[in-house]
Amino acid sequence: MTYVCELCGWTYDESVGDPENGIEAGTKFEDLPEDFACPLCGAGKESFTEAE
């Protein structure tokens, strides 16, 4: 699954994770910490939507 930040367009791909920020490949979006923030703009998880 892929999720997109509605504020800046940064994409979180579960199969890739976010290794630069300590999130391993395969980490599901719902398993990200509640305080997860977009690495580009700082938006919270509530600002992300599932990509089509």
C-alpha positions in Angstrom: 0.0 0.0 0.0 1.1 3.6 -0.6 0.0 6.6 1.3 0.3 10.3 0.2 0.6 13.4 2.4 -2.2 15.7 1.3 -0.2 18.8 2.3 3.0 18.2 0.4 2.6 15.1 -1.8 5.3 13.0 0.0 4.6 9.3 -0.5 5.0 6.5 2.1 5.3 3.1 0.5 4.9 0.2 2.9 7.1 -2.0 0.8 10.0 0.5 1.1 9.4 2.0 4.5 11.4 5.2 5.3 14.9 3.8 6.1 16.3 7.4 6.4 14.1 7.9 9.4 14.4 4.5 11.0 11.3 2.9 9.5 12.0 -0.6 8.1 10.7 -1.8 4.7 7.4 -3.7 5.2 6.1 -1.5 8.0 2.4 -1.0 7.5 1.1 2.5 7.7 -1.2 1.7 10.6 1.8 0.3 12.5 3.7 3.6 12.3 4.0 5.4 15.7 1.1 7.7 16.5 3.5 10.6 16.5 4.8 9.8 13.0 5.2 13.0 11.0 5.8 13.6 7.3 9.6 14.0 6.8 9.0 16.8 4.4 6.4 19.0 6.0 5.8 17.6 9.5 2.1 16.8 8.9 0.7 14.0 11.1 -0.7 10.6 10.1 -4.2 12.2 9.8 -2.9 14.2 6.8 -2.2 11.0 4.8 -4.6 9.2 2.4 -4.3 5.9 0.7 -3.1 6.3 -2.9 -5.3 5.1 -5.7 
